[in-house]
Amino acid sequence: MLSEKNLSDQRQVDVLDQKSRESRVNDSRLSIAWKQERLAKIKDNLANLDQVTDKVESTQSPEKYSAEIAEIEETLEQPVTESSQLLIQKQIEIAAEFSKNQAKERRELQLEAAALEYFFETLPDSETRIETPMDAKCEVAIVVPAYGEREHILQQIESLAQQEGVSPEQFEAIFVINNPGEEPVRDPKLSDAQYERKLDQYHKAIVENQETLKLFRFINGEDIEVDVSEDELEIISQIWKSGLRLHTIDKSSPGRTFPSGEANVGSARNRGVAEAAVRFYENGQNGIIGQSDADSCFTPDYLANLIKTFYERPELIGLSGDLEFKASDQDAWLMQKIARQAEFEHKYWRLLAGLSSQAEIGLSAGQKQILTKGVHFSGANMASRSLEAAAVGGVPKLSGGEDPAFGERLAEVGQVESVPEVKVITAQRFSARTAEHAGHGQQLLKQLDLLQSGEQSKIMSPASFIENNRLRTDIETAIKEGQTSVDNLRKICQINGAPLMDEPDLILFSKKLTQNLDLEKLRNDPDLKAVMEKVKKRSDTLLPEVSFDVALNQLVDKYCIDPEIEKTYQAKLEAITAVEDQEIDNRRSLMKSMLEIVFKDRPEKVDAEFLIATLRQHATELNLSAERVKRFEDGRSNLDVLAKTINQASDAVDAFLMIVNIFPESLAEVKNFPERHQQLRLQALQETAQLKKN
């Protein structure tokens, strides 16, 4: 049963009788045979509901009411009394209420049926299930895919052990340790550097994953030898004391990996979601499934806020939380330069998604909800109710972009929102774990390649984004409605009258779509992949990528058509810029003061330790709190850069000018730093959009 706190608003997964519920207390896992029998009963119930509903609906229309009154009056040869009219109207209202309740019951049964079919498909007998039963009080299951994450995963587990406001019985964590069963095949689109990174990541991961599995076995009490440091042992000790419930799904060891073509992050997330959802189902609950990445840490109030949100919002079935990016040790100075552009892209996409709903692009109901609300599902921090997650088919088995696609699936069947109170801290690092077109780590790698090549960064234009959404949605609608003729597809597959497919490809496309209406299988069809690759190239030619400045200008122009909105946007931008200029002025003053102190008594060679000692000694003079001094100490790599620059400078003024050039994001005035001005324009547009939405 659900905890008392959630009984009032959580939906029950099944409509089993009490005897069936009690039988599960002794056996927490329902058999495949039981589920098959349950599904058959649901289908029978749905068929009966359809028959009853058809009869009831035929009695509740206004036309039926008028006809009944007229028939009675004709029979009596006199007007029907007011009391009789009220009685007939009451009967119709009762029928309407009955129909409403039937519709609710039908929806619940349909969701359960879809969830059961998902369990059969995703968790056949050949799959190894978690044997430890879920606690009856469990409300949240955290699902994390891990691909070569031995270095980071213990910090994430520690953050789960440090959750506040919840008991250990209220949650569990499921880690899907995964890697392909063989070396990744070279994609012709990849550069040598990209493929080399992918190979390196694979070979590193297959070793790390086995170490990670051993680590979990050790944490869960097995007496085995495992390579851990003293600091890690201390963390593990705290995990033991916390009573944290940890489970693993091994999709890494030989014979256990995902099939070729499905060994990706989407499959790993989906396998974990299926396990979590079926565990809740077998517990008689519609629980909460939180998803994250293995390089992320949960804020101490993450779980409490997650439970509170779903408890207070019974209509909510999915949410995307907030992300705070934390710099890693990967060349912090270079990372800051690259992260600026990657951060711009991240904010740009979120804002573009939120604003593009203004355009008439024929989106599905779920896509419209996602775009209108500006909800961007990220695998680093997203959550859902377990029944709905299973009913929509789980997470798409994609190598990248599986997270927003999952959000769209949820939005098709219920309400989704962005909830900033549900927050995780994720690593700002280079990572080749996902497909080249997806993932924050891949964004950083892309910016690194551009920086090293000297090429200008470019991004998809708003017009291209809208056309791509329109094309995808129109094709999916054509498939669902059976309108996949060559003529209809020709009308769909064009941009401003320019065709996106040659006639032979159109014929092949039509044939494939007509033969198979399963979207998942169509996405993996090699012939269709080749056709859609040509479509993408032609689309990119017709609507090429543009510079960040041009993209932002187009986005502002698109949104600020109304003079009042334009006025609000400009006022926001001025206010934000003024605040930023003041903060920069304060940082510049602090840097000048610190450099003056350093150069008064500069040793022959300045290092990070000398700078830390200087900050501590002169903290009062520099008006630095202990917390701020600690932040300087934590940024050791930045202090190394400062020390190197000071050693090269002739005096404090020279050092200051050099440092401003190195750290423009912190010290350059906004008017002299275009990249920062772009960020402020995005922020102003976001705040304007929020005002309009409210």
C-alpha positions in Angstrom: 0.0 0.0 0.0 1.0 3.6 -0.4 2.3 5.6 2.6 -0.4 7.4 4.5 0.9 10.7 3.1 0.1 9.7 -0.4 -3.0 7.7 -0.1 -5.2 10.7 -0.8 -3.9 11.5 -4.2 -1.8 8.6 -5.7 -3.7 6.4 -8.2 -3.7 2.7 -7.6 -2.2 0.7 -10.4 -4.7 -2.1 -10.3 -8.3 -2.8 -9.4 -7.5 -6.1 -7.7 -9.7 -7.5 -4.9 -8.3 -7.5 -1.3 -7.5 -11.1 -1.4 -5.2 -10.6 -4.4 -3.5 -7.7 -2.6 -2.9 -9.8 0.5 -1.4 -12.6 -1.5 1.3 -10.3 -2.7 2.5 -9.6 0.8 4.1 -13.1 0.9 5.2 -13.0 -2.7 6.2 -9.5 -3.9 6.7 -10.5 -7.5 3.6 -11.4 -9.5 4.1 -14.2 -12.0 4.0 -13.8 -15.8 1.0 -16.0 -15.9 -0.9 -13.8 -13.4 -0.1 -10.7 -15.4 -1.3 -12.4 -18.6 -4.5 -13.4 -16.9 -4.9 -9.9 -15.5 -4.4 -8.4 -19.0 -7.1 -10.7 -20.5 -9.5 -9.6 -17.8 -8.8 -6.0 -18.4 -9.5 -6.4 -22.1 -12.8 -8.1 -21.4 -13.7 -5.3 -19.0 -12.9 -2.7 -21.6 -15.1 -4.4 -24.1 -18.0 -4.5 -21.7 -17.4 -0.8 -20.8 -17.6 0.2 -24.4 -20.9 -1.5 -24.8 -22.3 0.0 -21.6 -21.0 3.5 -22.5 -22.5 3.4 -26.0 -25.9 2.7 -24.4 -25.6 5.4 -21.7 -24.3 8.1 -24.1 -27.3 7.6 -26.3 -29.5 8.6 -23.4 -27.8 11.8 -22.3 -27.8 14.1 -25.3 -29.9 17.3 -25.4 -31.6 16.0 -28.5 -32.6 12.9 -26.6 -34.0 15.0 -23.7 -36.1 17.1 -26.1 -37.3 14.1 -27.9 -38.4 12.4 -24.7 -40.3 15.5 -23.6 -42.0 15.8 -27.0 -43.0 12.1 -27.0 -44.5 12.4 -23.5 -46.4 15.5 -24.4 -47.8 13.9 -27.5 -48.9 10.8 -25.6 -50.6 12.9 -22.8 -51.8 15.5 -25.3 -50.7 18.2 -22.8 -47.5 19.9 -21.7 -45.3 18.0 -19.3 -45.3 19.5 -15.9 -42.2 21.3 -14.6 -41.6 18.6 -11.9 -41.7 15.9 -14.6 -39.2 17.8 -16.7 -36.9 18.1 -13.7 -37.2 14.4 -13.1 -36.2 13.6 -16.7 -33.4 16.1 -16.6 -32.1 14.5 -13.4 -32.1 11.1 -15.0 -30.0 12.4 -17.9 -27.6 14.1 -15.4 -27.2 10.8 -13.6 -26.5 9.1 -16.9 -23.9 11.7 -17.7 -22.2 11.3 -14.3 -22.2 7.5 -14.9 -20.6 8.0 -18.3 -17.9 10.3 -16.8 -17.1 7.6 -14.2 -17.0 5.0 -16.8 -14.6 7.1 -18.9 -12.3 7.4 -15.8 -12.4 3.7 -15.2 -11.7 3.0 -18.9 -8.6 5.3 -18.8 -7.2 3.6 -15.8 -7.8 0.1 -17.3 -6.3 1.3 -20.6 -3.2 2.6 -18.8 -2.8 -0.7 -16.9 -3.2 -2.7 -20.0 -0.6 -0.7 -21.8 1.7 -1.0 -18.8 1.3 -4.8 -18.7 2.0 -5.1 -22.4 5.2 -3.0 -21.9 6.3 -5.3 -19.0 5.8 -8.4 -21.2 7.9 -6.8 -24.0 10.6 -5.3 -21.9 10.9 -7.9 -19.1 10.6 -11.4 -20.7 11.6 -14.5 -18.8 15.1 -14.2 -20.2 15.7 -10.9 -18.3 17.3 -11.2 -14.8 15.0 -9.3 -12.4 16.0 -7.7 -9.1 15.3 -10.3 -6.4 15.1 -8.1 -3.3 11.4 -7.1 -2.9 10.6 -3.4 -2.9 9.7 -2.0 0.6 6.0 -1.5 1.1 6.7 2.1 2.1 8.7 2.9 -1.0 7.5 6.0 -2.8 10.4 6.8 -5.2 12.7 4.7 -7.3 15.8 6.4 -8.8 17.0 5.0 -12.1 20.5 5.8 -13.3 22.3 4.4 -16.4 26.0 4.1 -15.9 28.6 3.6 -18.8 32.1 3.8 -17.5 31.3 5.9 -14.4 33.4 4.3 -11.7 35.1 7.7 -10.9 31.8 9.6 -10.3 29.2 7.1 -9.1 30.2 6.9 -5.5 29.7 10.7 -5.1 26.2 10.3 -6.5 25.4 7.4 -4.1 26.7 9.6 -1.2 24.3 12.4 -2.2 21.4 9.9 -2.0 22.6 8.7 1.4 22.5 12.4 2.6 18.8 13.1 1.6 16.9 15.1 4.2 13.3 14.8 5.2 12.8 11.2 4.0 13.4 7.8 5.5 15.4 5.0 3.8 12.2 3.0 3.4 10.7 5.7 1.1 13.1 5.3 -1.8 15.5 3.0 -3.6 18.0 3.4 -6.4 18.5 1.2 -9.5 21.7 1.5 -11.5 21.9 0.0 -15.0 25.5 -0.8 -15.6 25.8 -1.0 -19.4 28.1 -1.1 -22.4 27.9 -2.5 -25.9 28.9 -6.2 -26.4 31.4 -5.3 -29.1 33.4 -2.3 -30.4 31.2 0.5 -31.9 31.1 0.4 -35.7 32.5 3.4 -37.5 29.8 5.8 -38.6 30.9 7.5 -41.8 29.6 10.8 -40.5 32.1 10.8 -37.6 35.5 12.5 -37.8 38.6 10.6 -36.9 38.7 12.4 -33.6 35.1 11.6 -32.8 35.5 7.9 -33.6 38.7 7.7 -31.6 36.9 9.2 -28.6 34.1 6.7 -28.9 36.5 3.8 -29.1 38.5 5.0 -26.1 35.3 5.4 -24.1 34.2 1.9 -25.0 37.4 0.2 -23.9 37.6 2.2 -20.7 34.0 1.5 -19.9 34.1 -2.3 -20.2 36.8 -2.3 -17.5 35.3 0.3 -15.3 31.8 -1.3 -15.4 33.1 -4.5 -14.0 34.8 -2.5 -11.2 31.6 -0.7 -10.6 29.6 -3.9 -10.3 32.1 -5.2 -7.7 31.8 -1.9 -5.9 28.0 -2.3 -5.6 28.4 -5.9 -4.4 30.8 -4.7 -1.7 28.5 -1.9 -0.6 25.6 -4.4 -0.5 27.5 -6.6 2.0 29.4 -9.1 0.0 32.8 -10.1 1.4 34.9 -9.4 -1.8 38.1 -7.6 -2.5 37.5 -4.2 -4.2 39.9 -1.3 -5.0 38.7 1.6 -2.9 40.6 4.5 -1.4 40.4 5.6 2.3 38.2 8.5 1.3 35.9 6.1 -0.6 35.8 3.8 2.4 34.6 6.7 4.6 31.8 7.4 2.1 30.8 3.8 2.0 30.7 3.7 5.8 28.2 6.6 5.7 26.2 4.8 3.0 26.0 1.7 5.3 24.8 3.9 8.2 22.1 5.5 6.0 20.3 2.3 5.2 20.2 3.2 1.5 18.7 0.5 -0.7 20.8 0.0 -3.9 20.2 -2.3 -6.8 22.1 -3.0 -10.0 21.0 -4.4 -13.4 24.0 -5.9 -15.2 23.9 -5.1 -18.9 27.7 -5.0 -19.1 29.0 -8.6 -18.5 29.4 -11.0 -21.5 26.0 -12.5 -22.4 24.1 -9.8 -20.6 24.6 -6.8 -22.9 21.8 -5.2 -25.0 21.3 -6.6 -28.5 23.4 -5.0 -31.3 21.8 -1.7 -32.3 20.1 -1.3 -29.0 23.2 -0.9 -26.7 22.7 2.8 -25.9 21.6 5.2 -23.2 17.9 5.0 -24.2 17.9 1.2 -23.8 19.6 1.5 -20.4 17.2 4.1 -19.1 14.3 2.0 -20.4 15.4 -1.2 -18.7 15.7 0.6 -15.4 12.3 2.3 -15.8 10.7 -1.1 -16.6 12.2 -2.6 -13.5 11.1 0.3 -11.3 7.6 0.4 -12.8 7.0 -3.3 -12.4 8.2 -3.3 -8.8 5.8 -0.5 -8.0 3.0 -2.4 -9.9 3.7 -5.6 -7.9 3.5 -3.5 -4.8 0.1 -2.2 -5.7 1.4 1.4 -6.2 1.7 4.1 -8.8 5.0 5.3 -7.5 7.5 8.0 -8.6 10.4 7.2 -10.9 13.2 9.8 -10.8 15.9 9.6 -13.5 19.4 11.0 -13.5 22.9 10.5 -14.9 25.8 8.9 -13.0 27.9 12.0 -13.0 25.2 14.0 -11.2 24.6 14.5 -7.5 21.2 15.2 -5.8 20.7 18.2 -3.6 19.8 17.2 0.0 16.1 18.2 -0.5 15.8 16.5 -3.9 13.6 13.6 -2.8 11.5 15.6 -0.3 10.7 18.1 -3.0 10.0 15.4 -5.6 7.6 13.6 -3.3 6.0 16.9 -2.3 5.5 17.9 -5.9 3.7 14.8 -6.9 1.7 14.7 -3.7 0.4 18.2 -4.1 -0.1 17.8 -7.9 -2.2 14.6 -8.4 -2.8 15.6 -12.1 0.9 15.8 -12.8 2.4 12.7 -14.4 5.9 14.0 -15.3 8.4 16.7 -14.6 11.8 18.1 -15.6 13.9 19.4 -12.7 16.6 22.1 -12.5 20.2 21.5 -13.4 23.2 23.2 -11.8 26.4 22.7 -13.7 29.6 22.1 -11.6 33.0 22.5 -13.2 35.1 19.4 -13.3 38.9 19.0 -13.1 39.1 18.7 -16.9 41.2 21.8 -17.7 39.0 24.3 -15.9 40.3 27.3 -17.8 39.6 25.7 -21.2 36.3 24.3 -19.9 35.1 27.8 -19.0 35.7 29.1 -22.5 33.9 26.2 -24.1 31.1 26.0 -21.5 30.0 29.5 -22.4 29.0 28.4 -25.9 27.6 25.1 -24.7 25.5 27.0 -22.1 24.2 29.3 -24.8 23.1 26.4 -26.8 21.4 24.8 -23.8 19.4 27.9 -23.0 18.7 28.7 -26.6 17.1 25.3 -27.2 15.0 25.5 -24.1 13.8 29.0 -25.0 13.3 28.1 -28.6 11.1 25.1 -27.6 9.0 27.3 -25.3 8.5 30.0 -27.9 8.0 27.9 -31.0 4.5 26.8 -29.9 3.3 30.2 -31.2 3.9 29.0 -34.7 1.3 26.8 -36.4 3.4 23.8 -37.0 0.8 21.0 -36.5 2.2 19.6 -33.3 0.7 16.7 -31.5 -1.1 17.4 -28.2 2.0 16.2 -26.2 4.4 18.3 -28.3 2.2 21.4 -27.9 2.2 21.0 -24.2 5.9 20.5 -24.1 6.5 23.6 -26.2 3.9 25.9 -24.7 5.2 25.3 -21.2 8.8 25.4 -22.2 9.4 22.0 -20.6 12.7 20.4 -21.6 13.2 16.9 -20.3 16.9 16.1 -19.5 18.1 12.7 -18.5 20.1 14.3 -15.8 16.9 15.3 -14.0 13.5 14.1 -15.0 10.7 12.2 -13.1 7.4 10.5 -13.8 4.7 8.4 -12.2 5.5 4.8 -12.7 2.3 3.6 -14.3 2.2 6.3 -16.9 5.9 5.8 -17.6 5.2 2.1 -18.4 1.9 2.9 -20.3 3.6 5.2 -22.8 6.2 2.5 -23.6 9.0 3.7 -21.3 12.0 5.6 -22.6 12.7 5.4 -26.4 15.7 3.2 -27.2 17.8 6.0 -28.7 21.5 6.8 -28.5 20.7 10.4 -27.8 17.6 12.6 -27.5 15.8 9.8 -25.6 15.1 12.2 -22.7 13.0 14.8 -24.5 11.3 12.1 -26.5 10.3 10.5 -23.2 8.9 13.8 -22.1 6.8 14.1 -25.3 5.4 10.6 -24.7 4.3 11.5 -21.2 2.8 14.8 -22.4 0.6 12.8 -24.8 -1.3 11.2 -21.9 -1.1 13.8 -19.1 0.3 17.0 -17.6 4.0 17.7 -17.4 5.8 20.7 -15.9 9.2 22.2 -15.2 9.8 22.1 -11.4 13.0 24.1 -10.4 12.7 23.0 -6.8 13.6 19.4 -7.8 17.3 20.0 -8.4 20.5 18.0 -9.2 24.1 19.1 -9.7 25.7 17.7 -12.8 29.3 17.6 -14.0 30.4 20.1 -16.6 32.7 17.8 -18.5 33.7 16.5 -21.9 31.9 13.1 -22.5 31.6 10.8 -25.6 29.0 8.5 -23.9 26.0 9.6 -26.0 25.4 10.0 -29.7 27.4 12.9 -31.3 24.2 15.0 -31.7 23.0 14.7 -28.1 24.1 15.2 -24.5 25.7 18.0 -22.7 29.1 16.3 -22.7 28.9 16.0 -26.5 28.0 19.7 -26.7 31.2 20.5 -24.9 33.3 18.3 -27.2 31.7 19.9 -30.2 32.7 23.3 -28.9 36.2 22.0 -28.2 36.6 20.8 -31.8 35.4 24.2 -33.1 37.7 26.1 -30.9 40.7 24.0 -31.9 39.8 24.3 -35.6 39.2 28.1 -35.4 35.8 27.7 -37.0 32.8 29.9 -35.9 30.1 28.2 -33.8 26.8 27.8 -35.6 23.4 26.6 -34.6 20.0 25.7 -36.0 17.8 28.7 -36.9 14.3 29.2 -35.4 12.8 28.7 -38.9 14.7 25.4 -39.3 13.6 24.2 -35.9 10.0 24.9 -36.7 10.2 23.2 -40.1 11.9 20.1 -38.6 9.1 19.8 -36.0 6.4 20.3 -38.6 7.9 17.6 -40.9 8.3 15.0 -38.1 4.8 15.6 -36.7 3.1 15.6 -40.2 4.8 12.3 -41.0 3.8 10.7 -37.7 0.2 12.0 -38.2 0.1 10.5 -41.7 1.3 7.1 -40.4 -1.4 7.1 -37.6 -4.1 8.2 -40.0 -3.1 5.8 -42.8 -2.4 8.8 -45.2 0.9 7.5 -46.5 0.3 7.8 -50.2 3.1 9.2 -52.4 0.9 12.2 -53.2 0.3 13.1 -49.6 3.9 12.5 -48.6 5.0 14.8 -51.4 2.9 17.6 -49.9 4.4 17.0 -46.5 8.1 16.5 -47.5 8.8 20.0 -48.8 10.0 23.4 -47.4 8.5 26.5 -49.0 7.7 24.4 -52.1 11.2 22.9 -52.5 11.0 19.1 -52.4 13.0 17.2 -49.7 12.8 13.8 -51.5 13.4 12.6 -55.0 10.6 10.5 -56.6 12.3 7.1 -56.0 12.8 7.9 -52.4 9.2 9.1 -52.0 7.9 5.8 -53.5 10.2 3.8 -51.1 9.2 6.0 -48.2 5.5 5.5 -49.0 5.8 1.7 -49.3 7.7 1.4 -46.1 5.3 3.5 -44.1 2.2 1.7 -45.5 3.6 -1.7 -44.7 4.6 -0.9 -41.1 2.8 1.4 -38.7 5.1 0.7 -35.7 7.0 4.0 -35.3 9.8 2.4 -33.2 10.5 -0.2 -36.0 10.3 2.5 -38.7 12.9 4.6 -36.9 15.3 1.6 -37.0 14.7 0.6 -40.6 18.1 1.0 -42.4 16.4 2.0 -45.8 14.4 4.8 -44.1 17.4 5.9 -42.1 19.2 6.4 -45.4 16.3 8.3 -46.9 15.9 10.6 -43.8 19.6 11.3 -43.9 19.2 12.7 -47.4 16.2 14.7 -46.2 18.2 16.2 -43.4 21.0 17.2 -45.8 18.6 18.8 -48.2 16.8 20.6 -45.3 20.2 21.8 -44.0 20.9 23.3 -47.4 17.6 25.1 -47.6 17.7 26.3 -44.0 21.4 26.3 -43.1 22.8 26.8 -39.6 23.5 30.4 -38.6 25.8 32.1 -36.1 24.6 32.5 -32.5 24.1 36.2 -33.0 21.9 35.7 -36.1 19.9 32.9 -34.4 19.3 35.0 -31.3 18.3 38.1 -33.4 15.8 35.9 -35.3 14.4 34.5 -32.1 13.9 37.9 -30.5 12.3 39.2 -33.7 10.0 36.2 -33.9 8.9 36.6 -30.3 8.8 40.4 -29.9 6.3 41.1 -32.8 4.0 42.8 -30.3 5.3 46.3 -29.4 4.4 45.8 -25.7 6.4 42.5 -25.6 9.3 44.3 -27.3 9.1 47.1 -24.7 9.0 44.5 -21.8 12.0 42.7 -23.3 14.1 45.8 -23.6 13.3 46.9 -20.1 14.3 43.5 -18.8 17.5 43.5 -20.7 18.5 47.0 -19.4 17.8 45.9 -15.8 19.7 42.7 -16.1 22.6 44.4 -17.8 22.8 47.0 -15.0 22.9 44.3 -12.3 25.6 42.4 -14.2 27.7 45.5 -14.8 27.6 46.2 -11.1 28.7 42.7 -10.2 31.5 42.8 -12.7 32.6 46.2 -11.4 32.8 44.6 -7.9 34.8 41.7 -9.2 37.2 44.0 -11.1 37.8 46.1 -7.9 38.5 42.9 -5.9 40.9 41.6 -8.5 42.8 45.0 -8.6 43.0 45.2 -4.8 44.3 41.6 -4.6 46.9 42.2 -7.3 48.1 45.4 -5.5 48.6 43.4 -2.3 50.4 40.5 -4.2 52.8 42.9 -6.1 53.7 44.7 -2.9 55.4 41.6 -1.6 55.6 39.3 -4.6 58.0 36.3 -4.2 60.3 35.3 -7.1 57.7 32.7 -8.1 54.0 33.0 -7.3 51.9 29.8 -6.9 48.4 28.9 -5.9 49.4 28.3 -2.3 50.8 31.8 -2.0 47.6 33.3 -3.5 45.5 31.3 -1.0 47.6 32.5 1.9 47.3 36.0 0.7 43.5 35.8 0.5 43.3 34.4 4.0 45.6 36.9 5.5 43.9 39.9 3.8 40.3 38.6 3.8 39.1 41.5 6.0 40.8 44.1 3.9 39.4 42.6 0.7 36.0 42.2 2.3 35.9 38.5 1.7 33.8 36.1 3.8 35.2 32.8 4.9 32.8 31.1 2.4 34.1 33.2 -0.4 37.7 32.4 0.5 36.7 28.8 0.5 35.3 29.1 -3.1 38.6 30.6 -4.2 40.4 27.6 -2.6 38.1 25.1 -4.3 38.9 26.7 -7.7 42.5 25.5 -7.6 43.0 25.3 -11.4 41.9 28.9 -11.8 44.4 30.0 -9.1 47.1 28.1 -11.0 46.3 30.2 -14.1 46.3 33.4 -12.0 49.7 32.6 -10.5 51.1 31.8 -14.0 49.8 35.2 -15.3 51.1 37.1 -12.4 54.6 35.6 -12.9 54.5 36.8 -16.5 53.3 40.4 -15.8 55.5 43.4 -15.1 53.2 45.0 -12.6 49.7 44.9 -11.1 48.2 46.9 -14.0 49.7 44.6 -16.6 48.6 41.5 -14.7 45.0 42.8 -14.4 44.7 43.4 -18.2 46.1 40.0 -18.9 43.7 38.3 -16.4 40.7 40.2 -17.9 41.6 38.7 -21.3 41.8 35.2 -19.8 38.6 35.4 -17.7 36.3 37.8 -19.7 33.2 36.0 -18.5 33.9 37.2 -15.0 35.8 40.5 -15.5 35.1 42.0 -18.9 32.4 44.7 -19.1 29.3 43.5 -20.8 29.7 45.9 -23.7 33.2 44.5 -24.4 32.2 40.8 -24.1 29.7 39.8 -26.9 29.2 36.2 -25.5 28.1 37.5 -22.2 25.7 40.0 -23.9 24.2 37.0 -25.7 23.6 35.2 -22.4 21.9 38.3 -20.9 19.7 38.7 -24.0 18.6 35.1 -23.6 17.9 35.6 -19.9 15.8 38.8 -20.7 13.9 36.8 -23.3 13.3 34.0 -20.9 11.9 36.3 -18.2 9.7 38.1 -20.8 8.4 34.7 -21.9 7.6 33.8 -18.3 5.7 37.0 -17.8 3.7 36.4 -20.9 2.9 32.8 -19.9 1.7 33.9 -16.5 
